[in-house]
Amino acid sequence: MCTNLVIPCNCGKEKANIMNKNNILPPDAIRNLYCPQCSRDVSFNPDTMINDNGWVIEYNLPLIESIFVRLNINEIDITPETVFDKGYCSWNGLTPKELDEGRKQRSEIVKLAKTDMKAYLEKLKNWGNTRMEELRKEGWRKAQQGAY
């Protein structure tokens, strides 16, 4: 089980839902989080940062590396991509706001379950497929990889 961390971006206008695989990393595994607005003013460093559709996560890689060594996690190369793509510290869902946006969209569909179960199941199935395709087209990293 993974705990959902809600982390504000540097400018404070946005927040992201973050999960850490098996809760092995502490919240300070992320040094900084930048939304698309505040990331414009950041000098991107590929050695410590990952950019996902304008959102930038700056990782505390020395901390992550020390935890991986202590826990005997034998990643070949600890990079921002490895940390994000393998789920050690990434969005809780496909995007930084997946939990909130997805929950809101699903709540509208769930109302159908009370009146028409067949329509509800069909709409829910189609919603998931449509949403994944939309996120893929928008360029979200996890949607590109087909992860969920």
C-alpha positions in Angstrom: 0.0 0.0 0.0 1.2 3.5 -0.8 0.3 6.7 1.0 -0.9 9.6 -1.0 1.3 12.7 -0.4 -0.2 16.1 -1.4 2.7 18.4 -2.2 2.3 22.0 -3.2 4.3 23.4 -6.0 6.9 26.2 -5.4 4.6 29.0 -6.3 1.8 27.6 -4.2 -0.9 27.8 -6.8 -1.1 24.1 -7.5 -0.6 20.8 -5.7 0.2 17.3 -6.8 -0.7 13.8 -5.5 2.5 11.9 -5.1 3.0 8.3 -4.1 6.1 6.5 -3.0 6.3 2.8 -3.9 5.9 0.7 -0.7 6.4 4.0 1.3 10.2 3.4 1.3 11.0 7.1 0.4 10.2 10.0 2.7 8.3 13.1 1.5 11.6 15.0 1.3 12.8 12.7 -1.5 11.3 15.5 -3.5 13.4 18.7 -3.1 11.1 20.9 -5.2 7.9 20.6 -7.2 7.1 23.0 -10.0 3.7 23.3 -11.8 3.7 24.4 -15.4 3.5 28.0 -14.4 6.4 28.1 -11.9 8.5 25.6 -13.9 9.0 28.3 -16.6 11.4 30.1 -14.3 13.4 27.0 -13.4 16.8 26.0 -14.9 16.1 22.4 -15.7 18.8 20.0 -14.5 18.3 16.5 -16.1 20.6 15.0 -13.4 18.1 15.7 -10.6 14.8 16.6 -12.4 12.1 15.1 -14.5 9.7 17.0 -16.6 6.2 15.6 -17.2 4.0 17.7 -19.4 5.3 21.0 -17.8 5.4 19.7 -14.2 8.9 19.4 -12.9 10.0 17.2 -10.0 13.4 17.9 -8.5 14.5 14.8 -6.6 16.9 14.6 -3.6 18.9 11.9 -5.3 21.6 11.7 -2.6 18.9 10.9 -0.1 17.2 8.4 -2.5 20.5 6.7 -3.2 21.4 6.3 0.5 17.9 4.8 1.2 18.3 2.4 -1.8 21.7 1.3 -0.6 20.4 0.8 3.0 17.4 -1.3 1.7 19.6 -3.2 -0.8 17.5 -2.0 -3.8 19.8 -2.8 -6.7 18.8 -0.4 -9.4 21.4 -0.2 -12.1 21.3 3.5 -12.5 19.4 5.8 -10.1 18.2 8.6 -12.2 15.1 10.8 -12.0 13.6 8.6 -14.8 14.2 5.5 -12.8 12.7 7.0 -9.7 9.7 8.2 -11.5 9.1 5.5 -14.0 9.5 2.6 -11.6 7.1 4.3 -9.2 9.5 4.9 -6.3 8.3 8.5 -6.3 5.8 9.6 -8.9 2.2 10.8 -9.5 -0.5 8.9 -7.7 -2.2 8.1 -10.9 -1.3 9.2 -14.4 -1.1 12.9 -13.7 -0.4 15.1 -10.6 -4.1 15.8 -10.3 -5.4 12.3 -11.3 -7.0 11.5 -7.9 -9.0 14.7 -7.8 -10.0 14.9 -11.5 -10.7 11.2 -11.9 -12.8 11.1 -8.8 -14.9 14.0 -9.9 -15.5 12.5 -13.4 -16.3 9.0 -12.0 -18.8 10.5 -9.5 -20.9 11.7 -12.3 -20.8 8.3 -14.0 -21.6 6.5 -10.7 -25.0 8.3 -10.6 -26.0 6.1 -13.5 -25.6 2.9 -11.4 -28.7 3.7 -9.5 -30.9 3.9 -12.6 -29.3 1.9 -15.4 -26.5 -0.6 -14.4 -25.8 -1.6 -18.1 -25.4 2.0 -19.2 -23.3 2.7 -16.1 -20.9 -0.2 -16.8 -20.6 0.7 -20.5 -20.0 4.4 -19.7 -17.4 3.6 -17.1 -15.5 1.3 -19.5 -15.6 3.8 -22.3 -14.6 6.6 -19.9 -11.5 4.8 -18.8 -10.4 4.1 -22.3 -11.2 7.6 -23.5 -9.4 9.2 -20.6 -6.3 7.1 -21.1 -6.2 8.2 -24.8 -6.8 11.8 -23.9 -3.9 11.7 -21.4 -1.7 10.0 -23.9 -2.4 12.7 -26.5 -1.7 15.4 -23.9 1.7 13.9 -23.4 1.6 12.5 -19.9 4.5 10.2 -19.2 2.6 7.4 -17.5 -0.1 7.4 -20.1 2.6 7.1 -22.8 3.9 4.0 -21.1 0.4 2.6 -20.5 0.9 2.5 -16.8 -1.8 2.7 -14.2 
